[in-house]
Amino acid sequence: MGQIESLGDRARKMRNNPTEPEKRLWRSLSNSQLGYKIRRQSVIGGFIVDFLCPAKALVIEIDGDTHDAEADTLRDAHLEKLGYRTIRFTNSDVMSNIGGVLGLIAETLAALPDRWPHPNPSPKGEGLADLE
């Protein structure tokens, strides 16, 4: 458990000191702007992922100049075994083509099944309406 706690501490520090591409993408992903809740720097299976949509089990990674393609492949395979799909973008993609990045994220979210069933909606459409 100590490792998870230290990963949590590291993730918190990373959230407080994002890279410029992470800041730029977060401005477009925060507050459910694509219709889904997205988290930053989440811990999954011993890894810290850049962005996570829990409802769709989608991991979004931004690869900097020092990323290791072989390590990324192993990491993505491990996350896939845990039920997560990973999509990757480069820093350059985010900085020069944010519209294209957001479009691909939106398409991927729409194509993925929901992880959990939606709760049954109220017959009147709103939970508070049932109280009347």
C-alpha angles and dihedrals in degrees: 000000000000090000092054091049092050090048088051090052091048092048090052090052090048090051089053093049108036124174118250093257090050091051091049095050093043091057087063098039101044123095092029092284091160092047097263136084110253125192128204125227099358126178115236125169095336095317134099110225122200096229133002134191101199095190092059099028089236121154117198117198130189111205117211128201093278099051118135112224094199093051090045091054092053092045093049090050091052092049090048090055086055090053101262129130116212128206121185135205131180124238086249092054091055096043098045105028109028091150092057092046092051091046092054092046091050092048091049093049091050092049097049121086119243112263094218131032115253114251115256108272121233114267088239092049097247129066093221091055089067090064093064 
